[in-house]
Amino acid sequence: MRNSTKLIILSAFAAAACALYLFQGLNGSFDYALPRRGIKVLAMAITGVAIAYSTVVFQTITHNRILTPSIMGLDSLYLLLQTVIIFFLGSTHITVVNQHVNFVLSILIMFFFALILYQFLFRRGNQPIYFLLLVGIILGTFFGSITTFFQVLIDPNEFLQVQDKMFASFNNVNGDLVWWAVGIVLLTFVFGWKWFNDLDVLSLGRDTAINLGVPYDRIVRLMLIISAVLIAVSTALVGPITFFGLIVANLSYQFFKTYKHKVLIAGASVMSIIALVGGQWVVERVFTFSTTLSVIINFVGGIYFIYLLLRESRST
């Protein structure tokens, strides 16, 4: 089956999942329920696309299919920021109560953290990408430790506010923020579109890409910045989803079996929409809100991560 046909089939499944979520059980309450469900579907779609895009790109430049952009510590930084704000300023401060301020602040801090980190590590030139990953892991662990320290000291009532930030949730997403996220992700897509062909060459390795005339270091920096922007937007919008990008990216590799990033990113994005919308439908209709979508994703993603590790160990 051709990849274009596969994409059409997946898109049909995604449309069916969205239609099922939007229209099942409305019972005539179109004016009230349908707009709210529509915003949630749009939030799930834009979050899934952002995570899928950033993960495929990140795995290409690291040449490793068991890594995700969260390894750079952005998720840990987000949780640290939310914890520190509530610990020192309280849950009634404008940076907590006003979701617009919190959204913009979270994106800016995560983006400038990534920008400073990349600039510092790449300023000498020829810095190995795995050194960058190692620094990201160390900083993520450091942020996580500080977060845990503050959470132990925080007032129990305030901790409930922090706990809401620890897991991704689409139930109370702000409609205005969703449109902001759509604008940022679309601009990022337009900017990154022209580099897709170069990413195809980058997947062959650093030396091969340089010999074929690709400005390797420049593209790696740009792709790292794009990944940081997309992860910052998705995390600030709904919260951290650790293993989700790992799942959809590897499923896209296995399903399409191609090196072309236009196909891989499109496939992973459509799979993300199917997984998030379908998963949210299961959470609401089957589990009746007794759990959250991020818990299910992390559980399935953890198992899938172990499977990938075992498969890689057998192949080496």
C-alpha positions in Angstrom: 0.0 0.0 0.0 1.4 3.4 -0.9 2.1 5.9 1.8 -0.3 8.4 0.4 -3.1 5.8 0.7 -2.0 5.1 4.2 -2.2 8.7 5.1 -5.7 9.0 3.7 -6.9 6.0 5.7 -5.4 7.4 8.9 -6.9 10.8 8.2 -10.3 9.1 7.8 -9.9 7.4 11.2 -8.9 10.7 12.7 -12.0 12.4 11.3 -14.2 9.6 12.6 -12.7 9.8 16.0 -13.2 13.5 16.1 -16.8 13.1 14.9 -17.5 10.5 17.5 -16.2 12.6 20.3 -18.0 15.7 19.1 -21.5 14.4 18.4 -22.0 11.3 20.6 -24.5 12.0 23.4 -25.2 15.6 22.5 -29.0 15.1 22.9 -29.8 18.5 21.4 -27.5 20.6 23.5 -25.5 21.8 20.5 -25.2 25.4 21.6 -23.6 24.5 25.0 -21.7 21.3 24.5 -20.5 21.3 20.9 -18.4 24.5 21.2 -16.7 23.2 24.3 -16.1 19.8 22.8 -14.7 21.5 19.7 -12.2 23.5 21.7 -11.0 20.3 23.4 -10.7 18.5 20.1 -8.7 21.4 18.7 -6.5 21.4 21.8 -5.8 17.7 21.4 -5.1 18.1 17.7 -2.6 21.0 18.1 -0.9 19.3 21.1 -0.6 16.0 19.2 0.8 17.7 16.1 3.3 19.7 18.1 4.6 16.7 20.0 4.7 14.5 16.9 6.6 17.1 14.9 9.1 17.9 17.6 9.8 14.2 18.5 10.4 13.1 14.9 12.7 16.0 14.3 14.5 15.5 17.6 15.0 11.8 16.9 16.4 12.6 13.5 19.1 15.0 14.7 20.0 12.7 17.6 19.9 9.5 15.4 18.1 7.7 18.2 14.5 6.5 18.2 14.1 6.0 21.9 14.7 9.7 22.8 12.1 12.5 23.1 12.6 16.2 23.5 11.5 15.9 27.1 15.0 14.5 27.8 16.2 18.1 27.6 14.5 18.9 30.9 11.7 21.2 29.6 9.0 19.2 31.4 10.9 19.3 34.7 11.5 23.0 34.2 7.8 23.6 33.7 6.9 21.7 36.9 9.6 23.5 38.8 8.3 26.9 37.6 4.7 26.1 38.6 5.8 24.8 42.0 8.1 27.8 42.7 5.4 30.3 41.7 2.8 28.7 44.0 5.3 28.2 46.8 6.6 31.8 47.0 3.6 33.8 45.6 0.6 31.6 46.5 -2.2 30.1 44.4 -4.0 33.4 44.3 -1.3 35.3 42.5 -2.0 36.6 39.0 0.6 34.3 37.5 -1.5 31.4 38.7 -5.0 32.7 38.5 -4.6 34.3 35.1 -4.1 31.5 32.6 -2.9 33.8 29.9 -0.1 35.2 32.0 0.9 31.7 33.2 0.9 30.4 29.6 3.1 33.2 28.2 5.4 33.1 31.2 5.8 29.3 30.9 6.6 29.4 27.2 9.1 32.2 27.5 11.0 30.6 30.4 11.2 27.2 28.7 12.2 28.7 25.4 14.9 31.0 26.8 16.2 28.1 28.9 16.6 26.0 25.8 18.1 28.9 23.8 20.7 29.7 26.5 21.5 26.0 26.8 22.0 25.5 23.1 24.0 28.7 22.7 26.3 27.8 25.6 26.9 24.3 24.4 27.3 25.1 20.7 29.5 28.2 21.0 32.7 26.3 20.7 31.5 24.5 17.6 31.6 20.8 16.8 30.1 20.0 20.2 28.7 16.4 20.1 25.0 16.2 20.3 25.2 13.5 23.0 27.0 15.9 25.3 23.9 18.2 24.9 21.6 15.3 25.8 23.7 14.5 28.9 23.5 18.0 30.1 19.8 18.0 29.5 19.4 14.8 31.6 21.4 16.3 34.4 19.5 19.5 34.4 16.2 17.7 34.2 17.1 15.6 37.3 18.3 18.7 39.1 15.0 20.5 38.4 13.0 17.5 39.5 14.9 17.3 42.8 14.3 20.9 43.5 10.6 20.5 42.6 10.3 17.6 45.0 12.0 19.6 47.8 9.5 22.5 47.4 6.5 20.1 47.2 7.5 18.6 50.5 7.5 22.0 52.2 4.5 23.5 50.5 1.1 23.9 52.2 -1.1 20.9 51.5 -3.9 23.2 50.1 -1.4 24.8 47.8 -0.1 21.5 46.8 -3.4 20.6 45.2 -2.8 23.5 42.8 0.6 22.1 42.0 -0.8 18.6 41.5 -3.1 19.8 38.8 -0.1 21.0 36.8 1.7 17.6 37.1 -0.5 15.7 34.7 -1.8 16.7 31.3 -5.5 17.5 31.1 -7.8 18.6 28.3 -10.9 19.0 30.5 -10.4 22.6 31.5 -8.3 23.9 28.6 -8.7 27.6 28.0 -10.2 28.4 24.6 -8.2 31.6 24.0 -5.0 29.8 24.8 -5.8 27.1 22.3 -6.0 29.7 19.5 -2.7 31.2 20.6 -1.1 27.7 20.5 -2.6 27.2 17.0 -1.0 30.4 15.8 2.4 29.6 17.3 2.5 26.0 15.9 1.4 27.1 12.4 4.1 29.7 12.3 6.6 27.1 13.4 5.4 24.7 10.7 5.8 27.4 8.0 9.3 28.2 9.2 10.4 24.6 9.5 8.8 23.3 6.3 11.7 24.2 4.0 14.1 22.1 6.1 12.3 18.8 5.6 14.4 17.8 2.6 17.6 18.6 4.6 16.2 16.4 7.5 16.0 13.5 5.0 19.7 13.9 4.4 20.5 14.4 8.1 19.1 11.0 8.9 22.1 9.5 7.0 24.5 10.8 9.6 26.6 13.9 10.3 29.5 13.1 8.0 27.3 12.0 5.1 25.1 15.1 5.4 28.1 17.5 5.4 29.6 15.7 2.4 26.3 16.2 0.6 26.4 20.0 1.2 24.0 20.2 4.1 24.9 22.9 6.8 24.7 20.3 9.5 25.4 22.4 12.7 23.1 25.2 11.6 20.1 22.9 10.9 20.6 21.0 14.1 20.5 24.3 16.1 17.3 25.4 14.2 15.6 22.0 14.7 16.5 22.0 18.4 14.9 25.5 18.7 11.8 24.4 16.8 11.5 21.3 19.1 11.9 23.5 22.2 9.2 25.9 20.9 6.7 23.1 20.2 7.3 21.3 23.4 7.0 24.5 25.4 3.7 25.4 23.7 2.1 21.9 24.2 3.4 21.7 27.8 2.2 25.1 28.8 -1.2 24.4 27.1 -2.2 21.1 28.7 0.8 19.9 30.8 3.6 17.4 30.4 3.0 14.1 28.4 6.2 12.2 28.8 6.0 9.2 26.5 3.4 10.3 23.9 5.9 11.5 21.3 7.9 8.2 21.6 4.8 6.2 20.8 3.5 8.0 17.8 6.9 8.7 16.2 7.9 5.0 16.4 4.5 3.9 15.1 5.0 6.2 12.2 8.4 4.7 11.4 7.0 1.2 11.5 3.8 2.0 9.5 5.2 4.1 6.7 8.8 2.6 6.4 10.2 5.7 4.7 12.9 8.2 5.3 10.9 11.2 4.0 10.1 13.5 6.9 7.0 15.0 5.2 5.4 11.6 5.3 6.7 10.7 8.8 5.7 13.9 10.5 2.3 13.9 8.8 1.7 10.3 9.8 2.8 10.8 13.3 0.6 13.9 13.6 -2.5 12.1 12.4 -1.8 9.1 14.7 -1.5 11.6 17.6 -4.9 13.0 16.9 -6.4 9.5 16.8 -4.7 8.5 20.0 -5.6 11.7 21.9 -9.1 12.1 20.8 -9.9 8.4 21.0 -8.1 8.1 24.3 -10.1 11.1 25.8 -13.3 9.4 24.6 -12.3 6.3 26.4 -11.5 8.3 29.6 -14.9 10.0 29.5 -17.1 7.2 28.3 -15.5 4.1 29.6 -13.6 5.2 32.8 -16.1 8.0 33.5 -13.3 10.4 34.4 -11.9 8.1 37.1 -8.5 8.5 35.5 -6.7 11.0 33.2 -5.5 10.6 29.6 -1.9 11.3 30.6 -1.9 8.4 33.1 -3.0 6.0 30.4 -0.5 7.4 27.9 2.4 7.2 30.4 1.4 3.6 31.3 1.2 2.5 27.7 4.3 4.6 26.7 6.4 3.0 29.5 5.6 -0.5 28.3 6.3 0.5 24.7 9.6 2.1 25.8 10.7 -1.1 27.5 9.7 -3.0 24.3 11.9 -0.6 22.2 14.8 -1.1 24.5 14.5 -4.8 24.3 14.2 -4.7 20.5 17.3 -2.5 20.2 19.3 -4.7 22.5 18.5 -7.8 20.4 19.4 -6.0 17.1 22.9 -5.0 18.5 
